[in-house]
Amino acid sequence: MIHINEEVARCLLCENAPCGEKTARAIRALRFDNLWTARELFDQLNDAEIEAAQAACIHYDHPIRIAELKKSLPSVTGNQTPVTALPSLELNFCDMVCENPFFLASSAICTNYEMVARALEAGWAGVFYKTICKQDIREVSPRFDAVRKEGTPFVGFRNMEQLSENPYEMDFDILHRLKVNYPSKRIIASIMGQTEEEWIELAKMAEEAGCDAVELNFSCPQMRLTGLGSDIGQNNELILLYTSIVSAAVKIPVIPKMTPNVMGLGKPALACFFGGAHGISAINTIKSITMSEGAQVSGKKTVSGYSGKAVKPIALRMIYEMTGNPILDKAGIEKHMDISGIGGIETWRDALEFIQLGCRNVQVCTAVMQYGYRIIDDLKLGLQHYMAERGIVELKKLVGEELPNIVLPADLDRETMVFPKIDREKCIGCGRCYISCQDGGHQAISFGEDRKPRIIGQKCVGCHLCRLVCPTGAIGQANRMPKKN
C-alpha cells in the first residue's frame, strides 16, 4: 500500500487536469485534508475510469498511482453527512455577519476587481483588499522566494511586495463596485498613511466607498520609507495614536494589522484596545533574509517578509498572547474586539487551530498564491464535515475551546510519561528511528541484523523523536503511565 500523503503531495494539481474533473477534485480534497469529500468522489469512480485517469496523468516523473490511492483510503468515521445537511459556517466578526470565516489577506492575491470577484464567487466570505496608500509604490524584480525541504512544496515563502500600485482613487472605486455587486460579502479596505491627516482621509474614503470595515496596516516589513508599516507596529504610542484618530473619524469597524516583529503582541494589542479598535489582524510576515541567487535583485539581498506553513506555530503563539490575555478577553466580550488569524493557513485543520485559540475570522494568502482560490472548497467542506462529525451545529462553539488547555511550562505534568509503540506491520526496517535516537536522543533504541528496531525501556524518556522521524508512521504512543523513580 502507498503512503497517501506522499502520493497526493506529488500531484501537480493541474489546471483543467487531463485525469478528469472528478479524479482531480478527489485528489485535491486529499491534498487539503478533506477525506470526507475525497472518499465520496472516489466511490463514484469505477475501475475503468480510474485506469483511464491514471493513464492520462502528465506528471513529469511517473503517473500518480490513483488506483492505489483509492484502495489505501481509510474509511471515514460515522455516517457520511450529505453536503446539503452540513452545518453552517456563519460567524459574527467585529459585528459583521460573515457567511464563513475565510477571507483573502491583504496582499498580491487581491489587487483588482476581477481577482476579488473571482474569489468571492468561488466561495470566500470576504477580502482584506491590498493596502491602499498615497505613496508612489515602486516594486522590485524578482520579489518572491521560497524555502523548500526534501522535495516538498515550499514550506516558507519570502515576499517583497509592498502596497497597492494603483492610484488610491481607483482602489476605492474598485471596493465600491465590489460592495455593490456582492452585497452579502464583506469588503474591507486595508490602508496606510504617512500622517494623521492621511490616515483619517483614507479611512473616510473607505467608509464612503461602502466598505464594511477598515484595516490599519501597522505591519508591512519592507517599506522603502521609514515611519511606515512595521515601524508603527513596533511603537505602542503610534499604535494608540493612529488607532484612536481613525476610530474617532469613522463609524465602521477599525481593525489594526499587527507585526510579529516584536517581543510579543500583548502590549501592542492593549494599545489597539485602548485606541478603540474593534478587532485585530495578526500576524503579518516575519522579517527574514533568504540567500537564493535566483531571488537576488541586481545581485543584492535584503530583509523582507516571510510567510507560509513554517510561520504557523509563531502566529498561534502570538494569537494566544492576545486571546489568552484576561484584559483583552474581557474586551472581546464587552467591546467585540475580535481577532482575525493569519499565518500559514493552508488546510481547514490549520484554520481550526486558529479558531480554537479564539479567532473568529481567518485570512489566507500564501496558500492561495501557491494553489489558487479553489482551495476554499476544501477549507469550507473540511471544517463543515469536522463539525458534523462532532455534532457541532454552530461554528462559534469552537471559538476558543482550546484556550483552557494552554498552560505555562511549569504547569505541565512531569510525573508521567508515554512510551513510543512500534507497529511491526508498518515498520519497514529503515532504521531512521535508531539513527535519530542514537545521535539526538537517549540511545534507547536497538537495531540489529534483523532490521527490527526495539525500544529499550530502561533508557527511553518518552521524548518521541523516533515517532516524528519515522517515514511510515509506524511509531505511535502507548498508554500514559507514572514515571518510575
PADRENVEX-873879 format. One record per residue (C-alpha): x, y, z; residue in three letters; residue number from 1. Coordinates in nm, 3 decimals. Example, Ala and Ser with C-alpha at 12.3 -4.5 7.8 and 13.67 -1.06 7.14 Angstrom:
BEGIN
- 1.230;-0.450;0.780;ALA;1
- 1.367;-0.106;0.714;SER;2
//
This chain:
BEGIN
- 0.000;0.000;0.000;MET;1
- 0.121;0.352;-0.075;ILE;2
- 0.175;0.640;0.166;HIS;3
- -0.126;0.860;0.090;ILE;4
- 0.020;1.195;0.197;ASN;5
- 0.338;1.145;-0.004;GLU;6
- 0.149;1.039;-0.315;GLU;7
- -0.103;1.324;-0.314;VAL;8
- 0.183;1.569;-0.249;ALA;9
- 0.330;1.453;-0.582;ARG;10
- 0.016;1.560;-0.770;CYS;11
- 0.076;1.873;-0.977;LEU;12
- -0.282;1.998;-0.917;LEU;13
- -0.307;2.080;-1.287;CYS;14
- -0.534;2.338;-1.444;GLU;15
- -0.802;2.159;-1.647;ASN;16
- -0.644;1.832;-1.531;ALA;17
- -0.609;1.561;-1.800;PRO;18
- -0.704;1.295;-1.542;CYS;19
- -1.059;1.430;-1.536;GLY;20
- -1.250;1.677;-1.323;GLU;21
- -1.382;1.428;-1.066;LYS;22
- -1.049;1.248;-1.020;THR;23
- -0.857;1.575;-0.991;ALA;24
- -1.109;1.707;-0.740;ARG;25
- -1.081;1.391;-0.530;ALA;26
- -0.701;1.410;-0.519;ILE;27
- -0.714;1.781;-0.438;ARG;28
- -0.952;1.706;-0.150;ALA;29
- -0.698;1.457;-0.015;LEU;30
- -0.415;1.707;-0.057;ARG;31
- -0.602;1.954;0.161;PHE;32
- -0.701;1.701;0.426;ASP;33
- -1.067;1.674;0.324;ASN;34
- -1.100;1.296;0.347;LEU;35
- -1.480;1.303;0.351;TRP;36
- -1.510;1.461;0.004;THR;37
- -1.226;1.251;-0.135;ALA;38
- -1.391;0.931;-0.015;ARG;39
- -1.725;1.032;-0.166;GLU;40
- -1.573;1.119;-0.506;LEU;41
- -1.352;0.811;-0.529;PHE;42
- -1.653;0.592;-0.453;ASP;43
- -1.820;0.737;-0.763;GLN;44
- -1.531;0.631;-0.991;LEU;45
- -1.526;0.278;-1.133;ASN;46
- -1.210;0.082;-1.213;ASP;47
- -1.217;0.173;-1.582;ALA;48
- -1.241;0.546;-1.502;GLU;49
- -0.956;0.519;-1.251;ILE;50
- -0.740;0.335;-1.505;GLU;51
- -0.812;0.598;-1.773;ALA;52
- -0.737;0.881;-1.530;ALA;53
- -0.404;0.727;-1.432;GLN;54
- -0.309;0.677;-1.797;ALA;55
- -0.388;1.044;-1.868;ALA;56
- -0.168;1.179;-1.585;CYS;57
- 0.104;1.410;-1.721;ILE;58
- 0.335;1.401;-1.417;HIS;59
- 0.694;1.464;-1.520;TYR;60
- 0.824;1.165;-1.322;ASP;61
- 0.565;0.887;-1.321;HIS;62
- 0.185;0.899;-1.307;PRO;63
- 0.008;0.945;-0.977;ILE;64
- -0.094;0.599;-0.857;ARG;65
- -0.462;0.677;-0.848;ILE;66
- -0.585;0.317;-0.822;ALA;67
- -0.364;0.256;-0.521;GLU;68
- -0.474;0.584;-0.369;LEU;69
- -0.834;0.470;-0.382;LYS;70
- -0.751;0.134;-0.224;LYS;71
- -0.547;0.298;0.052;SER;72
- -0.812;0.546;0.164;LEU;73
- -0.919;0.494;0.524;PRO;74
- -1.290;0.487;0.597;SER;75
- -1.446;0.797;0.742;VAL;76
- -1.579;0.758;1.094;THR;77
- -1.954;0.754;1.145;GLY;78
- -2.211;0.813;0.875;ASN;79
- -2.121;1.040;0.584;GLN;80
- -2.319;1.363;0.618;THR;81
- -2.478;1.481;0.291;PRO;82
- -2.346;1.818;0.175;VAL;83
- -2.695;1.965;0.197;THR;84
- -2.712;1.874;0.566;ALA;85
- -2.373;2.012;0.669;LEU;86
- -2.374;2.280;0.941;PRO;87
- -2.346;2.647;0.857;SER;88
- -2.009;2.823;0.889;LEU;89
- -2.168;3.160;0.959;GLU;90
- -1.982;3.357;1.223;LEU;91
- -2.001;3.709;1.362;ASN;92
- -1.676;3.905;1.334;PHE;93
- -1.649;4.267;1.453;CYS;94
- -2.030;4.296;1.441;ASP;95
- -2.027;4.172;1.080;MET;96
- -2.218;3.854;0.999;VAL;97
- -1.988;3.653;0.770;CYS;98
- -2.106;3.350;0.571;GLU;99
- -1.785;3.169;0.668;ASN;100
- -1.461;3.267;0.845;PRO;101
- -1.238;3.253;0.535;PHE;102
- -1.110;3.585;0.394;PHE;103
- -0.837;3.680;0.149;LEU;104
- -0.549;3.852;0.326;ALA;105
- -0.433;4.194;0.209;SER;106
- -0.164;4.106;-0.045;SER;107
- -0.091;4.027;-0.409;ALA;108
- -0.387;3.788;-0.421;ILE;109
- -0.640;4.075;-0.419;CYS;110
- -0.517;4.370;-0.622;THR;111
- -0.802;4.441;-0.866;ASN;112
- -1.174;4.396;-0.921;TYR;113
- -1.154;4.086;-1.140;GLU;114
- -0.936;3.893;-0.894;MET;115
- -1.153;3.965;-0.592;VAL;116
- -1.475;3.897;-0.783;ALA;117
- -1.349;3.552;-0.887;ARG;118
- -1.255;3.474;-0.527;ALA;119
- -1.592;3.585;-0.389;LEU;120
- -1.777;3.380;-0.649;GLU;121
- -1.561;3.081;-0.559;ALA;122
- -1.690;3.099;-0.202;GLY;123
- -1.459;3.324;0.000;TRP;124
- -1.663;3.523;0.252;ALA;125
- -1.471;3.846;0.215;GLY;126
- -1.149;4.028;0.143;VAL;127
- -0.897;4.246;0.318;PHE;128
- -0.803;4.433;-0.001;TYR;129
- -0.437;4.506;-0.076;LYS;130
- -0.324;4.803;0.131;THR;131
- -0.415;5.140;-0.018;ILE;132
- -0.183;5.436;0.028;CYS;133
- -0.093;5.771;-0.125;LYS;134
- 0.276;5.692;-0.171;GLN;135
- 0.445;5.615;-0.501;ASP;136
- 0.490;5.238;-0.481;ILE;137
- 0.780;5.103;-0.685;ARG;138
- 0.831;4.727;-0.662;GLU;139
- 1.145;4.521;-0.724;VAL;140
- 1.202;4.222;-0.951;SER;141
- 1.207;3.940;-0.863;PRO;142
- 1.012;3.985;-0.542;ARG;143
- 0.938;3.628;-0.428;PHE;144
- 1.150;3.340;-0.299;ASP;145
- 1.070;3.001;-0.144;ALA;146
- 1.230;2.778;0.117;VAL;147
- 1.192;2.407;0.037;ARG;148
- 1.280;2.087;0.219;LYS;149
- 1.343;1.738;0.083;GLU;150
- 1.142;1.784;-0.232;GLY;151
- 0.829;1.913;-0.060;THR;152
- 0.633;2.216;-0.186;PRO;153
- 0.772;2.529;-0.028;PHE;154
- 0.733;2.542;0.346;VAL;155
- 0.829;2.908;0.369;GLY;156
- 0.772;3.200;0.135;PHE;157
- 0.967;3.525;0.113;ARG;158
- 0.768;3.818;-0.015;ASN;159
- 0.900;4.162;-0.114;MET;160
- 0.558;4.304;-0.213;GLU;161
- 0.470;4.641;-0.066;GLN;162
- 0.132;4.811;-0.111;LEU;163
- -0.115;4.863;-0.394;SER;164
- 0.038;5.021;-0.704;GLU;165
- -0.299;5.155;-0.818;ASN;166
- -0.396;5.520;-0.771;PRO;167
- -0.582;5.528;-0.442;TYR;168
- -0.895;5.673;-0.603;GLU;169
- -0.905;5.370;-0.836;MET;170
- -0.881;5.126;-0.546;ASP;171
- -1.168;5.285;-0.357;PHE;172
- -1.377;5.275;-0.675;ASP;173
- -1.298;4.903;-0.702;ILE;174
- -1.404;4.847;-0.342;LEU;175
- -1.726;5.039;-0.402;HIS;176
- -1.812;4.828;-0.707;ARG;177
- -1.731;4.508;-0.520;LEU;178
- -1.967;4.601;-0.237;LYS;179
- -2.244;4.699;-0.479;VAL;180
- -2.213;4.380;-0.681;ASN;181
- -2.151;4.146;-0.386;TYR;182
- -2.357;4.298;-0.102;PRO;183
- -2.357;3.980;0.110;SER;184
- -1.975;3.960;0.109;LYS;185
- -1.755;4.154;0.349;ARG;186
- -1.533;4.410;0.178;ILE;187
- -1.258;4.551;0.400;ILE;188
- -1.015;4.824;0.295;ALA;189
- -0.659;4.799;0.423;SER;190
- -0.492;5.140;0.444;ILE;191
- -0.161;5.301;0.536;MET;192
- -0.099;5.671;0.585;GLY;193
- 0.215;5.876;0.643;GLN;194
- 0.049;6.143;0.857;THR;195
- -0.250;6.169;1.086;GLU;196
- -0.435;6.352;0.810;GLU;197
- -0.367;6.075;0.559;GLU;198
- -0.486;5.802;0.795;TRP;199
- -0.811;5.990;0.852;ILE;200
- -0.860;6.075;0.485;GLU;201
- -0.809;5.718;0.365;LEU;202
- -1.032;5.576;0.639;ALA;203
- -1.313;5.815;0.549;LYS;204
- -1.276;5.727;0.181;MET;205
- -1.312;5.359;0.275;ALA;206
- -1.630;5.436;0.467;GLU;207
- -1.770;5.646;0.182;GLU;208
- -1.694;5.364;-0.062;ALA;209
- -1.926;5.139;0.139;GLY;210
- -1.657;4.918;0.292;CYS;211
- -1.767;4.706;0.586;ASP;212
- -1.453;4.783;0.787;ALA;213
- -1.106;4.934;0.760;VAL;214
- -0.780;4.758;0.840;GLU;215
- -0.482;4.968;0.955;LEU;216
- -0.156;4.829;0.818;ASN;217
- 0.086;4.867;1.109;PHE;218
- 0.293;4.572;0.996;SER;219
- 0.436;4.569;0.641;CYS;220
- 0.804;4.469;0.692;PRO;221
- 0.957;4.605;0.371;GLN;222
- 0.853;4.968;0.323;MET;223
- 1.106;5.188;0.141;ARG;224
- 1.042;5.483;0.372;LEU;225
- 1.086;5.489;0.750;THR;226
- 0.795;5.552;0.984;GLY;227
- 0.558;5.323;0.794;LEU;228
- 0.435;4.965;0.825;GLY;229
- 0.610;4.764;1.094;SER;230
- 0.780;5.080;1.222;ASP;231
- 0.438;5.173;1.358;ILE;232
- 0.357;4.826;1.487;GLY;233
- 0.675;4.825;1.694;GLN;234
- 0.581;5.151;1.866;ASN;235
- 0.288;5.124;2.109;ASN;236
- 0.243;5.501;2.125;GLU;237
- 0.199;5.522;1.747;LEU;238
- -0.039;5.224;1.752;ILE;239
- -0.251;5.400;2.012;LEU;240
- -0.235;5.734;1.827;LEU;241
- -0.333;5.613;1.480;TYR;242
- -0.593;5.367;1.609;THR;243
- -0.753;5.642;1.816;SER;244
- -0.774;5.901;1.542;ILE;245
- -0.915;5.657;1.286;VAL;246
- -1.165;5.513;1.534;SER;247
- -1.285;5.865;1.610;ALA;248
- -1.311;5.955;1.240;ALA;249
- -1.526;5.667;1.109;VAL;250
- -1.821;5.460;1.224;LYS;251
- -1.721;5.134;1.056;ILE;252
- -1.511;4.879;1.249;PRO;253
- -1.139;4.956;1.277;VAL;254
- -0.900;4.658;1.267;ILE;255
- -0.525;4.719;1.315;PRO;256
- -0.297;4.463;1.148;LYS;257
- -0.011;4.372;1.378;MET;258
- 0.351;4.288;1.313;THR;259
- 0.516;3.978;1.460;PRO;260
- 0.849;4.160;1.466;ASN;261
- 0.816;4.242;1.835;VAL;262
- 0.883;4.052;2.157;MET;263
- 0.513;3.985;2.200;GLY;264
- 0.169;4.113;2.100;LEU;265
- 0.024;4.160;2.447;GLY;266
- 0.114;4.528;2.487;LYS;267
- 0.056;4.628;2.120;PRO;268
- -0.287;4.463;2.140;ALA;269
- -0.368;4.662;2.453;LEU;270
- -0.274;4.979;2.265;ALA;271
- -0.525;4.879;1.996;CYS;272
- -0.789;4.814;2.262;PHE;273
- -0.743;5.150;2.434;PHE;274
- -0.738;5.316;2.092;GLY;275
- -1.089;5.191;2.025;GLY;276
- -1.017;4.905;1.783;ALA;277
- -1.300;4.665;1.708;HIS;278
- -1.063;4.383;1.616;GLY;279
- -0.705;4.288;1.534;ILE;280
- -0.548;4.113;1.234;SER;281
- -0.239;3.907;1.318;ALA;282
- 0.018;3.821;1.214;ILE;283
- 0.182;3.984;0.915;ASN;284
- 0.503;3.841;0.771;THR;285
- 0.819;3.788;0.976;ILE;286
- 1.132;3.982;0.887;LYS;287
- 1.383;3.748;0.725;SER;288
- 1.665;3.704;0.475;ILE;289
- 1.688;3.432;0.211;THR;290
- 2.012;3.377;0.022;MET;291
- 1.888;3.223;-0.304;SER;292
- 2.072;3.355;-0.609;GLU;293
- 1.752;3.339;-0.811;GLY;294
- 1.584;3.585;-0.574;ALA;295
- 1.857;3.849;-0.583;GLN;296
- 1.765;4.198;-0.703;VAL;297
- 2.051;4.313;-0.925;SER;298
- 2.287;4.098;-0.721;GLY;299
- 2.165;4.230;-0.385;LYS;300
- 1.974;4.077;-0.097;LYS;301
- 1.771;4.242;0.177;THR;302
- 1.541;4.191;0.474;VAL;303
- 1.182;4.113;0.375;SER;304
- 0.870;3.928;0.487;GLY;305
- 0.850;3.551;0.549;TYR;306
- 0.522;3.357;0.548;SER;307
- 0.380;3.014;0.473;GLY;308
- 0.338;2.695;0.672;LYS;309
- 0.665;2.748;0.860;ALA;310
- 0.534;3.053;1.048;VAL;311
- 0.208;2.898;1.175;LYS;312
- 0.337;2.799;1.523;PRO;313
- 0.471;3.151;1.571;ILE;314
- 0.140;3.301;1.463;ALA;315
- -0.053;3.074;1.700;LEU;316
- 0.170;3.173;1.990;ARG;317
- 0.107;3.541;1.919;MET;318
- -0.265;3.485;1.881;ILE;319
- -0.268;3.322;2.224;TYR;320
- -0.089;3.623;2.373;GLU;321
- -0.399;3.822;2.280;MET;322
- -0.687;3.578;2.323;THR;323
- -0.536;3.440;2.643;GLY;324
- -0.491;3.789;2.792;ASN;325
- -0.758;3.842;3.062;PRO;326
- -0.799;4.212;2.979;ILE;327
- -0.832;4.153;2.606;LEU;328
- -1.057;3.853;2.662;ASP;329
- -1.288;4.078;2.861;LYS;330
- -1.263;4.334;2.581;ALA;331
- -1.368;4.068;2.331;GLY;332
- -1.685;4.012;2.530;ILE;333
- -1.768;4.373;2.609;GLU;334
- -1.637;4.557;2.304;LYS;335
- -1.626;4.282;2.041;HIS;336
- -1.252;4.325;1.985;MET;337
- -1.228;4.009;1.779;ASP;338
- -0.916;3.850;1.632;ILE;339
- -0.856;3.766;1.266;SER;340
- -0.585;3.499;1.249;GLY;341
- -0.319;3.492;0.977;ILE;342
- -0.007;3.284;0.927;GLY;343
- 0.047;2.955;0.745;GLY;344
- -0.319;2.860;0.695;ILE;345
- -0.335;2.605;0.415;GLU;346
- -0.595;2.348;0.522;THR;347
- -0.914;2.353;0.725;TRP;348
- -0.722;2.199;1.017;ARG;349
- -0.485;2.496;1.015;ASP;350
- -0.783;2.731;1.027;ALA;351
- -0.942;2.526;1.304;LEU;352
- -0.635;2.571;1.524;GLU;353
- -0.665;2.950;1.498;PHE;354
- -1.037;2.933;1.573;ILE;355
- -0.980;2.704;1.872;GLN;356
- -0.740;2.965;2.010;LEU;357
- -1.007;3.234;1.991;GLY;358
- -1.009;3.372;1.635;CYS;359
- -1.346;3.449;1.480;ARG;360
- -1.202;3.504;1.134;ASN;361
- -0.901;3.375;0.940;VAL;362
- -0.710;3.516;0.645;GLN;363
- -0.522;3.323;0.378;VAL;364
- -0.250;3.445;0.142;CYS;365
- 0.049;3.220;0.069;THR;366
- -0.162;2.908;0.012;ALA;367
- -0.371;3.096;-0.244;VAL;368
- -0.056;3.217;-0.419;MET;369
- 0.060;2.857;-0.447;GLN;370
- -0.268;2.675;-0.516;TYR;371
- -0.528;2.933;-0.619;GLY;372
- -0.866;3.046;-0.491;TYR;373
- -1.003;2.691;-0.542;ARG;374
- -0.873;2.580;-0.201;ILE;375
- -1.180;2.746;-0.048;ILE;376
- -1.381;2.434;-0.137;ASP;377
- -1.181;2.211;0.096;ASP;378
- -1.140;2.479;0.361;LEU;379
- -1.517;2.500;0.394;LYS;380
- -1.613;2.136;0.339;LEU;381
- -1.337;2.003;0.562;GLY;382
- -1.442;2.227;0.850;LEU;383
- -1.811;2.151;0.796;GLN;384
- -1.756;1.773;0.794;HIS;385
- -1.545;1.804;1.108;TYR;386
- -1.826;1.993;1.281;MET;387
- -2.082;1.736;1.165;ALA;388
- -1.865;1.453;1.294;GLU;389
- -1.851;1.618;1.636;ARG;390
- -2.219;1.710;1.635;GLY;391
- -2.146;2.084;1.639;ILE;392
- -2.408;2.297;1.462;VAL;393
- -2.263;2.646;1.523;GLU;394
- -1.905;2.742;1.444;LEU;395
- -1.894;2.980;1.741;LYS;396
- -1.889;2.673;1.968;LYS;397
- -1.533;2.606;1.851;LEU;398
- -1.406;2.959;1.913;VAL;399
- -1.153;2.949;2.196;GLY;400
- -1.227;2.591;2.302;GLU;401
- -0.857;2.506;2.333;GLU;402
- -0.765;2.808;2.544;LEU;403
- -0.811;2.620;2.877;PRO;404
- -0.559;2.361;2.757;ASN;405
- -0.276;2.612;2.708;ILE;406
- -0.066;2.634;3.025;VAL;407
- 0.276;2.756;3.134;LEU;408
- 0.566;2.508;3.106;PRO;409
- 0.581;2.497;3.486;ALA;410
- 0.224;2.370;3.496;ASP;411
- 0.278;2.069;3.268;LEU;412
- 0.255;1.712;3.401;ASP;413
- 0.610;1.595;3.480;ARG;414
- 0.517;1.288;3.681;GLU;415
- 0.406;1.061;3.397;THR;416
- 0.537;0.958;3.054;MET;417
- 0.421;0.797;2.730;VAL;418
- 0.639;0.530;2.572;PHE;419
- 0.661;0.505;2.193;PRO;420
- 0.500;0.195;2.045;LYS;421
- 0.618;0.029;1.721;ILE;422
- 0.366;-0.114;1.473;ASP;423
- 0.551;-0.408;1.318;ARG;424
- 0.321;-0.422;1.016;GLU;425
- 0.402;-0.063;0.919;LYS;426
- 0.772;-0.075;1.008;CYS;427
- 0.995;-0.130;0.702;ILE;428
- 1.321;-0.151;0.895;GLY;429
- 1.482;0.165;0.761;CYS;430
- 1.648;0.248;1.095;GLY;431
- 1.568;0.618;1.090;ARG;432
- 1.436;0.598;1.447;CYS;433
- 1.757;0.429;1.560;TYR;434
- 1.981;0.693;1.397;ILE;435
- 1.792;0.985;1.549;SER;436
- 1.772;0.828;1.893;CYS;437
- 2.144;0.742;1.889;GLN;438
- 2.261;1.085;1.777;ASP;439
- 1.985;1.315;1.900;GLY;440
- 1.807;1.128;2.178;GLY;441
- 1.885;0.890;2.464;HIS;442
- 2.021;0.583;2.284;GLN;443
- 1.702;0.400;2.374;ALA;444
- 1.652;0.202;2.050;ILE;445
- 1.840;-0.109;1.942;SER;446
- 1.874;-0.210;1.577;PHE;447
- 2.027;-0.541;1.475;GLY;448
- 2.077;-0.753;1.167;GLU;449
- 1.708;-0.845;1.159;ASP;450
- 1.640;-0.470;1.093;ARG;451
- 1.378;-0.457;1.366;LYS;452
- 1.407;-0.158;1.599;PRO;453
- 1.327;-0.224;1.965;ARG;454
- 1.260;0.024;2.243;ILE;455
- 1.493;-0.006;2.544;ILE;456
- 1.253;0.078;2.824;GLY;457
- 1.519;0.149;3.087;GLN;458
- 1.668;0.424;2.872;LYS;459
- 1.360;0.568;2.698;CYS;460
- 1.245;0.905;2.835;VAL;461
- 0.939;0.935;2.613;GLY;462
- 1.067;1.228;2.405;CYS;463
- 0.911;1.079;2.086;HIS;464
- 1.179;1.198;1.846;LEU;465
- 1.160;0.849;1.695;CYS;466
- 0.790;0.892;1.622;ARG;467
- 0.847;1.222;1.447;LEU;468
- 1.121;1.097;1.213;VAL;469
- 0.953;0.766;1.119;CYS;470
- 0.870;0.792;0.746;PRO;471
- 0.589;0.534;0.752;THR;472
- 0.402;0.634;1.068;GLY;473
- 0.494;0.303;1.228;ALA;474
- 0.562;0.454;1.571;ILE;475
- 0.268;0.557;1.784;GLY;476
- 0.200;0.613;2.152;GLN;477
- 0.141;0.365;2.432;ALA;478
- -0.066;0.450;2.739;ASN;479
- 0.048;0.726;2.974;ARG;480
- 0.187;0.589;3.298;MET;481
- 0.363;0.714;3.612;PRO;482
- 0.738;0.753;3.591;LYS;483
- 0.947;0.505;3.782;LYS;484
- 1.177;0.650;4.045;ASN;485
//
